Amino acid sequence: MTKISISPSTILNPVPVVMVSCAGKDPEKEGFGPNIITVAWAGTVNSEPPMVSISIRKSRHSHDLICETSEFVINLVSQKLVKACDYCGVRSGAKEDKFVSMNLHPVPMPGVSYAPAISEAPVSIACKVKDVIELGSHDMFLAEVTGVTVEESLMDEKGKICLEKTGLVAYSHGEYYLLGEVLGFFGYSVASKDALRRRMPKKTSGKKKPSGAPKGYKSSSRPVRDSKKPNGKNKGKH
Ligand SMILES: Cc1cc2nc3c(=O)[nH]c(=O)nc-3n(C[C@H](O)[C@H](O)[C@H](O)COP(=O)(O)O)c2cc1C
């Protein structure tokens, strides 16, 4: 395989894209009400205790809110939320209430005192900030997970969370993708024949429609980028 060397950049793809909700200590004060910021620089960083990180520029309105309360909520993005997710990433809460603009609803979140969850999100993760690391362009908020809520319909009778039912969205190189086709499961490369027979997806001749895919979905469907939109111009500059 011939490879070309390109300049170092944030090329690690795909990444999760999440809607982070937050609020000030006094939500009645102007500019301190519930807000949502779209974040692509987010990740799981520890298992015990469960910890995550989000990286946010100092210039974001949400940066001030999170610094004030040391808490935030990470909301996973389903296909239904993807437009709102994009909107919350191109408009600032300093000037408008993005919950109202996108017809979303803030709800109290177990595990935190000030930051609300987004009612419409399939999964919400309450986080308490343990450390803030100034990295350069972004400040990284290292946080412990203190609560999780999951939409009831995503739990099966055994208590397993079936995220595949909600049509989760990932982000890669400036574009949003719907997750769909299962290729394997943890450890399938060394699993027994019996486990493979039970758990591997059945091979089909044509390409499978991802769960939650829109009507008229074609496996070759690819979003078209409008170069006038912020994402076209600032691709990767989050
Ligand atoms: C897909 C996408 C991913 C983004 N990821 C980040 C990020 O990781 N960190 C960040 O500071 N801003 C990120 N942004 C930009 C903020 O979401 C955007 O500036 C937003 O308007 C800030 O809102 P606020 O001022 O209400 O906090 C992203 C935007 C989009 C569309």
The ligand as an SDF file (V2000), in Angstrom:
LIG
                    3D

 31 33  0  0  0  0  0  0  0  0999 V2000
  -20.1830   18.8750   14.5070 C   0  0  0  0  0  0  0  0  0  0  0  0
  -19.6540   19.9440   15.4350 C   0  0  0  0  0  0  0  0  0  0  0  0
  -18.7310   19.6210   16.4150 C   0  0  0  0  0  0  0  0  0  0  0  0
  -18.2390   20.5940   17.2820 C   0  0  0  0  0  0  0  0  0  0  0  0
  -17.3340   20.2390   18.2510 N   0  0  0  0  0  0  0  0  0  0  0  0
  -16.8640   21.1700   19.1090 C   0  0  0  0  0  0  0  0  0  0  0  0
  -15.9480   20.8060   20.1520 C   0  0  0  0  0  0  0  0  0  0  0  0
  -15.5840   19.6490   20.3080 O   0  0  0  0  0  0  0  0  0  0  0  0
  -15.5180   21.7950   20.9720 N   0  0  0  0  0  0  0  0  0  0  0  0
  -15.9010   23.1090   20.8430 C   0  0  0  0  0  0  0  0  0  0  0  0
  -15.4530   23.9690   21.6200 O   0  0  0  0  0  0  0  0  0  0  0  0
  -16.7880   23.4700   19.8660 N   0  0  0  0  0  0  0  0  0  0  0  0
  -17.2860   22.5370   19.0130 C   0  0  0  0  0  0  0  0  0  0  0  0
  -18.1760   22.8900   18.0390 N   0  0  0  0  0  0  0  0  0  0  0  0
  -18.6010   24.2880   17.9290 C   0  0  0  0  0  0  0  0  0  0  0  0
  -19.6490   24.6900   18.9870 C   0  0  0  0  0  0  0  0  0  0  0  0
  -20.6450   23.6960   19.1140 O   0  0  0  0  0  0  0  0  0  0  0  0
  -20.2850   26.0400   18.5560 C   0  0  0  0  0  0  0  0  0  0  0  0
  -19.3060   27.0470   18.5570 O   0  0  0  0  0  0  0  0  0  0  0  0
  -21.4820   26.4300   19.3890 C   0  0  0  0  0  0  0  0  0  0  0  0
  -22.1630   27.4520   18.7110 O   0  0  0  0  0  0  0  0  0  0  0  0
  -21.0920   26.9400   20.7670 C   0  0  0  0  0  0  0  0  0  0  0  0
  -22.2740   27.2080   21.4780 O   0  0  0  0  0  0  0  0  0  0  0  0
  -22.3170   28.1040   22.7980 P   0  0  0  0  0  0  0  0  0  0  0  0
  -21.6560   29.4250   22.4540 O   0  0  0  0  0  0  0  0  0  0  0  0
  -23.7840   28.2340   23.0760 O   0  0  0  0  0  0  0  0  0  0  0  0
  -21.5710   27.3820   23.8690 O   0  0  0  0  0  0  0  0  0  0  0  0
  -18.6790   21.9320   17.1610 C   0  0  0  0  0  0  0  0  0  0  0  0
  -19.6370   22.2600   16.1790 C   0  0  0  0  0  0  0  0  0  0  0  0
  -20.1300   21.2830   15.3320 C   0  0  0  0  0  0  0  0  0  0  0  0
  -21.1670   21.6380   14.2930 C   0  0  0  0  0  0  0  0  0  0  0  0
  1  2  1  0
  2  3  1  0
  2 30  2  0
  3  4  2  0
  4  5  1  0
  4 28  1  0
  5  6  2  0
  6  7  1  0
  6 13  1  0
  7  8  2  0
  7  9  1  0
  9 10  1  0
 10 11  2  0
 10 12  1  0
 12 13  2  0
 13 14  1  0
 14 15  1  0
 14 28  1  0
 15 16  1  0
 16 17  1  0
 16 18  1  0
 18 19  1  0
 18 20  1  0
 20 21  1  0
 20 22  1  0
 22 23  1  0
 23 24  1  0
 24 25  2  0
 24 26  1  0
 24 27  1  0
 28 29  2  0
 29 30  1  0
 30 31  1  0
M  END
$$$$
